């Protein structure tokens, strides 16, 4: 299985910090933000990775990460997203890299407390389709929300005004090789983006969408200045610092 980390976009929610660098290179406590999703995938046994980046500072990823040696990797792959077309648009750029294999996708600003080894192992055994990670949150209106019934996902709605659960679809997705065919059928949303929620619902209609509940805390570190600070403090506490 191959891994894709989506680290493009302009990071406008974190201005003025992102006027001089990509948001995924900002520090989360003692490491650049991008280190955390890379380590998450490596810890799950995914060692063939593609970084999808963009903006004016894409070259900084190569200077920072090189060939991935700091993570015990023999090689890192890179590709460039022009503009901000949404998560599914960024994922589209990974088709050549996937080469027909299953992929696990992680957003470059997601930081988790524990690991995703169980979910990745389950997806390796899953014959086809997709698998998501969910996490209960206090403000589901801000995320894609999964409606659950009898242990199954029966719907995924992007930023609902009246959520049918408090389970957010977090930025860790697993797909078979048909994901790229699905992306080709998508039309831009009202935001002008290709929505990952539409991809997930396409798998749902096929009866091929499974899920796991994430263990431990999860942070969307790039969502705001407050989230960036809160995530740094969470990581510091996890490392045993009294704050």
C-alpha positions as CSV (number, residue, x, y, z in Angstrom):
1,X,0.0,0.0,0.0
2,X,1.2,3.5,-0.8
3,X,0.7,6.7,1.1
4,X,-0.3,10.2,-0.1
5,X,0.1,13.3,2.1
6,X,-1.8,16.4,0.9
7,X,0.1,19.5,1.7
8,X,-0.9,22.1,-0.9
9,X,-3.2,25.1,-0.7
10,X,-2.4,28.7,0.3
11,X,-3.2,28.5,4.0
12,X,-5.1,31.7,4.1
13,X,-6.7,30.9,7.4
14,X,-3.2,31.2,9.0
15,X,-2.2,34.6,7.5
16,X,0.1,36.4,8.1
17,X,2.2,33.3,9.0
18,X,1.6,31.7,5.7
19,X,2.7,34.7,3.7
20,X,6.3,33.5,4.0
21,X,5.9,29.7,4.1
22,X,3.5,26.8,3.5
23,X,1.3,26.2,6.5
24,X,2.4,22.5,6.6
25,X,6.0,23.8,7.4
26,X,4.9,25.8,10.4
27,X,6.1,24.4,13.8
28,X,3.8,22.2,15.9
29,X,5.7,22.3,19.2
30,X,9.2,21.0,18.3
31,X,8.7,19.8,14.7
32,X,7.4,21.1,11.4
33,X,3.7,20.2,11.0
34,X,4.4,17.9,8.0
35,X,6.6,15.6,10.2
36,X,3.5,14.3,12.0
37,X,1.5,12.8,9.1
38,X,4.7,11.4,7.6
39,X,5.5,9.6,10.9
40,X,1.9,8.4,11.2
41,X,2.1,6.6,7.9
42,X,5.6,5.3,8.5
43,X,4.5,3.9,11.9
44,X,1.6,2.2,10.1
45,X,4.0,0.4,7.8
46,X,3.4,2.6,4.7
47,X,6.9,3.4,3.3
48,X,6.3,4.5,-0.2
49,X,5.1,8.1,0.1
50,X,4.0,11.0,-2.1
51,X,3.9,14.6,-0.9
52,X,1.4,16.8,-2.8
53,X,2.3,20.4,-2.3
54,X,1.7,23.8,-3.9
55,X,2.0,27.5,-3.5
56,X,5.1,29.6,-3.6
57,X,7.1,27.6,-1.1
58,X,6.9,24.1,-2.5
59,X,10.7,23.9,-2.9
60,X,11.0,24.2,0.9
61,X,9.6,20.7,1.3
62,X,12.5,19.3,-0.6
63,X,15.0,21.3,1.4
64,X,13.4,20.1,4.7
65,X,12.6,16.5,3.9
66,X,15.1,15.5,1.2
67,X,14.7,11.9,0.3
68,X,13.0,11.0,3.7
69,X,16.1,9.7,5.4
70,X,15.2,11.2,8.7
71,X,12.1,8.9,8.7
72,X,14.1,5.8,7.7
73,X,12.8,6.0,4.1
74,X,14.9,5.3,1.0
75,X,13.0,7.8,-1.1
76,X,10.2,10.4,-1.0
77,X,8.1,11.4,-4.0
78,X,6.8,14.9,-4.7
79,X,4.2,16.5,-7.0
80,X,2.8,20.0,-7.3
81,X,-0.8,21.2,-7.1
82,X,-1.6,24.5,-9.0
83,X,-4.1,26.6,-7.1
84,X,-6.6,25.4,-4.6
85,X,-9.0,22.9,-6.1
86,X,-10.0,21.0,-3.0
87,X,-8.9,17.7,-1.5
88,X,-10.1,15.5,-4.3
89,X,-8.4,17.7,-6.9
90,X,-5.1,17.3,-5.0
91,X,-5.6,13.6,-4.7
92,X,-6.1,13.4,-8.5
93,X,-2.4,14.2,-8.9
94,X,-1.5,10.9,-7.2
95,X,-2.9,8.6,-9.9
96,X,0.5,8.1,-11.6
97,X,2.1,7.4,-8.3
98,X,-0.5,4.9,-7.1
99,X,0.1,2.6,-10.1
100,X,-3.2,0.7,-9.4
101,X,-2.4,0.0,-5.7
102,X,-4.5,0.8,-2.7
103,X,-3.6,4.1,-1.1
104,X,-3.9,5.7,2.4
105,X,-4.3,9.4,2.2
106,X,-3.6,11.9,5.1
107,X,-4.0,15.6,5.2
108,X,-0.8,17.3,5.9
109,X,-2.2,19.4,8.9
110,X,-3.7,16.4,10.8
111,X,-1.9,15.4,14.0
112,X,-3.0,12.4,16.0
113,X,-2.1,11.1,19.4
114,X,-1.7,7.4,18.7
115,X,-1.6,5.4,15.4
116,X,-3.6,4.0,12.6
117,X,-2.0,0.6,12.3
118,X,-5.3,-1.3,12.9
119,X,-7.2,0.6,10.2
120,X,-4.5,0.2,7.7
121,X,-4.2,-3.5,8.4
122,X,-8.0,-3.9,8.0
123,X,-7.9,-2.1,4.7
124,X,-5.2,-4.3,3.4
125,X,-7.6,-7.2,4.0
126,X,-10.6,-5.4,2.6
127,X,-11.3,-6.6,-1.0
128,X,-12.3,-3.3,-2.4
129,X,-13.7,0.1,-1.7
130,X,-12.8,2.8,0.8
131,X,-12.2,3.1,4.5
132,X,-12.4,6.3,6.7
133,X,-11.4,7.3,10.1
134,X,-14.0,9.0,12.3
135,X,-13.7,10.9,15.5
136,X,-16.4,12.3,17.9
137,X,-16.1,16.1,18.0
138,X,-17.8,19.0,19.8
139,X,-18.5,21.0,16.7
140,X,-19.5,18.6,13.9
141,X,-21.0,21.4,11.9
142,X,-17.4,22.4,10.9
143,X,-16.6,19.0,9.2
144,X,-17.9,16.3,7.0
145,X,-20.2,14.2,9.3
146,X,-20.9,10.5,9.1
147,X,-24.4,9.3,9.9
148,X,-24.1,5.8,11.5
149,X,-26.8,3.2,11.8
150,X,-26.4,-0.4,13.0
151,X,-22.6,-0.1,12.8
152,X,-22.6,1.1,9.2
153,X,-22.2,4.5,7.5
154,X,-25.4,5.4,5.8
155,X,-24.6,9.0,4.9
156,X,-21.8,11.6,4.8
157,X,-22.8,15.3,4.7
158,X,-20.3,18.2,4.4
159,X,-20.7,20.8,7.1
160,X,-24.3,20.1,8.0
161,X,-26.4,22.7,9.8
162,X,-28.1,19.9,11.7
163,X,-25.6,17.0,12.1
164,X,-27.1,13.5,12.4
165,X,-24.1,12.5,14.6
166,X,-21.1,14.0,16.2
167,X,-18.7,11.8,14.3
168,X,-16.5,13.9,12.0
169,X,-14.7,12.4,9.0
170,X,-11.1,13.3,9.8
171,X,-8.3,13.7,7.3
172,X,-7.3,10.1,7.0
173,X,-8.8,8.2,4.0
174,X,-8.1,4.8,2.4
175,X,-9.1,4.1,-1.2
176,X,-8.8,1.4,-3.8
177,X,-7.6,2.2,-7.4
178,X,-11.1,3.2,-8.5
179,X,-10.9,6.5,-6.6
180,X,-9.4,8.2,-9.6
181,X,-12.2,7.1,-11.9
182,X,-14.6,8.6,-9.3
183,X,-12.7,11.9,-9.1
184,X,-13.0,12.2,-12.9
185,X,-16.8,12.2,-12.6
186,X,-17.0,14.9,-9.9
187,X,-18.2,18.4,-10.5
188,X,-17.0,21.5,-8.5
189,X,-19.1,22.3,-5.5
190,X,-20.4,25.8,-4.6
191,X,-17.0,26.5,-3.3
192,X,-15.5,25.7,-6.7
193,X,-13.7,22.6,-5.4
194,X,-13.8,18.9,-5.9
195,X,-15.1,17.6,-2.6
196,X,-13.7,14.5,-0.9
197,X,-17.2,14.1,0.6
198,X,-18.5,13.4,-2.9
199,X,-15.8,10.7,-3.3
200,X,-16.8,9.1,0.0
201,X,-20.5,9.1,-1.0
202,X,-19.7,7.5,-4.3
203,X,-18.2,4.6,-2.4
204,X,-21.2,4.6,0.0
205,X,-23.6,4.2,-2.9
206,X,-21.7,1.2,-4.0
207,X,-21.9,-0.3,-0.6
208,X,-18.1,-0.2,-0.2
209,X,-17.5,2.3,2.5
210,X,-16.1,1.1,5.9
211,X,-14.8,3.0,8.9
212,X,-12.8,2.9,12.1
213,X,-13.0,5.2,15.1
214,X,-9.7,6.9,15.9
215,X,-8.2,6.1,19.3
216,X,-6.8,9.1,21.2
217,X,-7.0,12.8,20.3
218,X,-7.0,14.3,16.9
219,X,-6.1,17.8,15.8
220,X,-6.7,19.8,12.6
221,X,-3.7,21.9,13.3
222,X,-4.0,24.1,10.2
223,X,-7.6,25.2,10.8
224,X,-6.8,28.4,12.7
225,X,-4.2,30.1,14.8
226,X,-5.9,28.8,17.9
227,X,-5.8,25.2,16.6
228,X,-2.2,25.5,15.8
229,X,-1.4,26.7,19.3
230,X,-3.7,24.0,20.9
231,X,-2.0,21.3,18.9
232,X,1.4,22.4,20.0
233,X,0.3,22.3,23.6
234,X,-1.2,18.8,23.2
235,X,2.0,17.5,21.7
236,X,4.1,19.1,24.5
237,X,1.8,17.5,27.1
238,X,2.1,14.1,25.3
239,X,5.9,14.4,25.6
240,X,5.5,14.9,29.4
241,X,5.9,18.7,29.7
242,X,3.9,20.3,32.4
243,X,2.2,23.4,30.9
